[in-house]
Amino acid sequence: MQKKGGIMTKSKYDPIPDEFKSIEEAATFWDTHSLADYEDLQQDTDFKVHLKSEKNYFAIDRELSDNIDNIAHIKGILPETLVNLWIQEKIIENQNALTHC
């Protein structure tokens, strides 16, 4: 039996260090060990993750922007959703046209 953080474990594998000196040391340890071998040390936990999508900004003529806003409002969607849909349609059209050249 091994003692890990006050918990006795029956793991026959190398003990997990209490602390790693560097991210590289942790990476080396986990590259050569399987978390499945330490199931007796695992605990359920809850946590929240807040993912942010990446955004790219492009300059759009003011009149075009106003038209996009109006059409998006009529369709009941966000302007950026409308623009993404239109751009995706154009990309598909162009990809299809290029494959037939």
Disulfide bonds with the S-S distance in Angstrom:
none
